[in-house]
Amino acid sequence: MLTRLASTTQACEIGPLKQALARIVGEDGVRDDAPTLAFYSEDIWSASSHRVALVVSPRTHDEVVNVVKAAQDAGVAIAPRGAGMSYTGSYIPAVEHTISLDMARMNRVLAVSPEDMTVTVEPGCTWSALNGALKPLGLRTPFWGPMSGLTSTIGGGISQLNAMLGAGHYGTSSESVIALTVVLADGAVLRTGARGVGSNHPFYRHYGPDLTGIFCGDSGAFGIKTEIVLRLIRAPLHEDYASFSFPTGEALLKAMAEMARASVASEMCAFDPGLTRVRMRRASLASDVKTLGAVMANEKSFGKGLMSAAKIAMGGRSFIGDGDYPLHIIAEGRTGAGMAADLDEGRRIASEFGGHEIENTIAKVIRAIPFPPLNSMLGPEGEAWVPVHGMVALSQGPALFAALEALFAELAPAFERQSISTGYLFTTVSTNAVTIEPVFYWPEERRPIHEASVEPAHLARLPKLPPNPAATAIVADARRRVIEVCERFGAGHFQIGRSYPYRESRDVASVALLDAIKQSVDPDGRINPGVLGFPLHAPNA
Ligand SMILES: Cc1cc2nc3c(=O)[nH]c(=O)nc-3n(C[C@H](O)[C@H](O)[C@H](O)COP(=O)(O)OP(=O)(O)OC[C@H]3O[C@@H](n4cnc5c(N)ncnc54)[C@H](O)[C@@H]3O)c2cc1C
C-alpha cells in the first residue's frame, strides 16, 4: 500500500499536524528546524534520501497513543527512534511524510519490585540509568546492557536484540523481558505477559504463545513500545577477570565455543590483530585517568585497586603481541568458589586450544566502565566506523571466519587504495551462538551524529576529514558481501533494520504469518515502513 500511503501523504499538510501534535506533547516536543530534521534522517552509517517532516518527543504512554492516532488521521508514517545508536537504517525515514518519534523523553524507571523481582521502565530509559537505579538495591537485570548503554535505550535494545553484558550466561536483551506495552498503528494498546492483580503487575512472560517475543527484535515494525518490564536477579557478589592470547582466529573461536558450552563467562569478547592495532593507536589506557580511577573503584579493596591501576599504567596494552587474538572473559557468581571454578575452567580451555594467559587489564576495564563514552564510533585518526556482523552456531565460527578472511583477502587491494582498515570483534551469546563482527574504518568526513555523540575533548583531538564517497562505496559493497557470506552459514542478525535480510530469508509459511501480523497491527504499513524486509506497501495490498 505504498501507493496508498504516498498518495494519502502527498495530500497531507504538515502544518495542521504540527499544531495537533504540539497540543498533545507541548510546543517543546515538536521540532521542524532544518538541522534537527537532517539529524533525525540519518544514522551512524547512512543518511536517508528522505527527510523526516517533524520530530515528535512524547513524555508519556498516553501522549504516544494520541500522537499515533494523530499520525494515523494525517496519513503519515512513523519512524520510532531510541538514542539513534544503530547503523542499519532502522529508524530513518523510508518514505516521504514520515515523522520521527523520538522516545528520549520517556526515560523513567517507573517501578522496581525487589519482592517480585521485576523492574518497569519507559523505553527511552538508558541501560546506564537502569543500572544506576538498580545498583544501590543490589539488583540487576540478567542481560544488563550493550557497550553503547551510556546513551542507547532499553526500547532500542529490545527492538533490535542486544548482546554483551551478561549475554554469556543469560542471552540477549530480549531474554530478560517479561512483558511489554505496545501502541499499535491505530492507537490500540496491546499488553503482553501474565499480568497479575488488576492486569497491572506483570510477573511472568510465558502464558500461552509468546506474544512478547513478536515485538522483540522487530526493529519497531509492529508498534511503539511504551513500557517494558524486565526480570531481576540479585547482583552477583563475586566477579573476576582473565585474558588470554591465541595464535590464530581458529584457535580463538574454538576456545570461545568451548567456554560458551561450559558457561564459564558472564560475557566475553575478543579481537583480531587488526582491531587490536586500531585500539593501540587510540590514546593509551594509561593516559586515561578516568579509566584508572574507575578500575580502582571497582576493586574490592583499595590495595587491590592500586595494584590494578599500577599494572595498567605500567603495561598499557603492550602485553598483546602483534599477530595475537586476545580474549577477555569475566566470570561472576554467588560464591567466590563457584566463580573461581568457572575461571579455572576457562583457563584450562584456553590452554587446551593453545592460548596463554596475559594481563587481564582490558577485562577489568570492561567491568569498571561498562558504559564508556561513545568515542569508538570514530577511528583513531577521525575515520568513519561501521560494524557488520553475523551470529552462527558455535561449531560454525571458524568456518565463517575463514570465509570472511577469504573475502577480505580478495578486497585487500581496494581497501589499500582507499586506506580502509578492518578488524573483528568476537563475542558469544548464551551457551549456543558466537557472533563475528567485522568492523571497517575509512577516511570519511564526520557527521552531526558523531559531533553529538563523541566526547567534545576527544573530538577536539581528531582531525576533520573531507568527504570520501569513493571509499564509502567500497565499504558499502564490502558490507553487503559480508552479509552474503553470513547467509551461506545461515547466520542470524541483531539490529536487522533495513540492512540484513529477514522476511526474504524465511520460509513461505513464516512469511505468511509475518505478513498477517503486520496486516493486523499496522494494516496501512505506516510504522517504520520497510524494516525487517516488509515491502513499502501493506502485504496484501
Ligand atoms: C560505540 C557503540 C557500541 C555499541 N555496542 C553494542 C553492544 O555492545 N551490543 C549491541 O548489541 N549493540 C551495540 N551497539 C549498537 C547499538 O547501540 C544498539 O543496537 C542499540 O540497541 C541501539 O539502541 P538505541 O536506543 O540507540 O536505538 P535506535 O538506534 O534509536 O533504534 C533501534 C531500533 O529500535 C526501534 N525503536 C527504538 N525505540 C522504540 C520503541 N520505543 N518502540 C518501537 N521501536 C523502537 C527503532 O525504530 C529502530 O528500529 C553499539 C553501538 C555503538 C555506537
PDBQT file of the ligand as one rigid body, heavy atoms in Angstrom, charges set to zero:
ROOT
HETATM    1  C1  LIG A 601      30.018   2.657  20.291  1.00  0.00    +0.000 C 
HETATM    2  C2  LIG A 601      28.888   1.666  20.114  1.00  0.00    +0.000 A 
HETATM    3  C3  LIG A 601      28.921   0.478  20.825  1.00  0.00    +0.000 A 
HETATM    4  C4  LIG A 601      27.895  -0.466  20.641  1.00  0.00    +0.000 A 
HETATM    5  N1  LIG A 601      27.929  -1.621  21.386  1.00  0.00    +0.000 NA
HETATM    6  C5  LIG A 601      26.946  -2.535  21.253  1.00  0.00    +0.000 A 
HETATM    7  C6  LIG A 601      26.956  -3.736  22.036  1.00  0.00    +0.000 A 
HETATM    8  O1  LIG A 601      27.828  -3.946  22.880  1.00  0.00    +0.000 OA
HETATM    9  N2  LIG A 601      25.960  -4.626  21.829  1.00  0.00    +0.000 N 
HETATM   10  C7  LIG A 601      24.964  -4.395  20.931  1.00  0.00    +0.000 A 
HETATM   11  O2  LIG A 601      24.072  -5.233  20.809  1.00  0.00    +0.000 OA
HETATM   12  N3  LIG A 601      24.910  -3.265  20.195  1.00  0.00    +0.000 NA
HETATM   13  C8  LIG A 601      25.871  -2.336  20.337  1.00  0.00    +0.000 A 
HETATM   14  N4  LIG A 601      25.837  -1.180  19.592  1.00  0.00    +0.000 N 
HETATM   15  C9  LIG A 601      24.750  -0.966  18.630  1.00  0.00    +0.000 C 
HETATM   16  C10 LIG A 601      23.551  -0.107  19.160  1.00  0.00    +0.000 C 
HETATM   17  O3  LIG A 601      23.948   0.801  20.109  1.00  0.00    +0.000 OA
HETATM   18  C11 LIG A 601      22.443  -0.964  19.677  1.00  0.00    +0.000 C 
HETATM   19  O4  LIG A 601      21.866  -1.619  18.588  1.00  0.00    +0.000 OA
HETATM   20  C12 LIG A 601      21.358  -0.234  20.482  1.00  0.00    +0.000 C 
HETATM   21  O5  LIG A 601      20.372  -1.167  20.817  1.00  0.00    +0.000 OA
HETATM   22  C13 LIG A 601      20.688   0.929  19.799  1.00  0.00    +0.000 C 
HETATM   23  O6  LIG A 601      19.774   1.472  20.726  1.00  0.00    +0.000 OA
HETATM   24  P1  LIG A 601      19.127   2.908  20.511  1.00  0.00    +0.000 P 
HETATM   25  O7  LIG A 601      18.394   3.279  21.721  1.00  0.00    +0.000 OA
HETATM   26  O8  LIG A 601      20.167   3.838  20.042  1.00  0.00    +0.000 OA
HETATM   27  O9  LIG A 601      18.081   2.563  19.360  1.00  0.00    +0.000 OA
HETATM   28  P2  LIG A 601      17.878   3.242  17.900  1.00  0.00    +0.000 P 
HETATM   29  O10 LIG A 601      19.133   3.029  17.133  1.00  0.00    +0.000 OA
HETATM   30  O11 LIG A 601      17.402   4.620  18.080  1.00  0.00    +0.000 OA
HETATM   31  O12 LIG A 601      16.724   2.352  17.362  1.00  0.00    +0.000 OA
HETATM   32  C14 LIG A 601      16.905   0.986  17.150  1.00  0.00    +0.000 C 
HETATM   33  C15 LIG A 601      15.624   0.343  16.631  1.00  0.00    +0.000 C 
HETATM   34  O13 LIG A 601      14.664   0.310  17.657  1.00  0.00    +0.000 OA
HETATM   35  C16 LIG A 601      13.458   0.929  17.230  1.00  0.00    +0.000 C 
HETATM   36  N5  LIG A 601      12.887   1.539  18.420  1.00  0.00    +0.000 N 
HETATM   37  C17 LIG A 601      13.500   2.350  19.307  1.00  0.00    +0.000 A 
HETATM   38  N6  LIG A 601      12.657   2.645  20.310  1.00  0.00    +0.000 NA
HETATM   39  C18 LIG A 601      11.489   2.020  20.044  1.00  0.00    +0.000 A 
HETATM   40  C19 LIG A 601      10.225   1.937  20.707  1.00  0.00    +0.000 A 
HETATM   41  N7  LIG A 601      10.005   2.548  21.880  1.00  0.00    +0.000 N 
HETATM   42  N8  LIG A 601       9.251   1.197  20.140  1.00  0.00    +0.000 NA
HETATM   43  C20 LIG A 601       9.452   0.552  18.969  1.00  0.00    +0.000 A 
HETATM   44  N9  LIG A 601      10.620   0.595  18.309  1.00  0.00    +0.000 NA
HETATM   45  C21 LIG A 601      11.625   1.312  18.842  1.00  0.00    +0.000 A 
HETATM   46  C22 LIG A 601      13.872   1.873  16.128  1.00  0.00    +0.000 C 
HETATM   47  O14 LIG A 601      12.831   2.126  15.224  1.00  0.00    +0.000 OA
HETATM   48  C23 LIG A 601      14.984   1.079  15.477  1.00  0.00    +0.000 C 
HETATM   49  O15 LIG A 601      14.434   0.151  14.597  1.00  0.00    +0.000 OA
HETATM   50  C24 LIG A 601      26.848  -0.218  19.742  1.00  0.00    +0.000 A 
HETATM   51  C25 LIG A 601      26.818   0.997  19.040  1.00  0.00    +0.000 A 
HETATM   52  C26 LIG A 601      27.820   1.932  19.233  1.00  0.00    +0.000 A 
HETATM   53  C27 LIG A 601      27.737   3.231  18.502  1.00  0.00    +0.000 C 
ENDROOT
TORSDOF 0
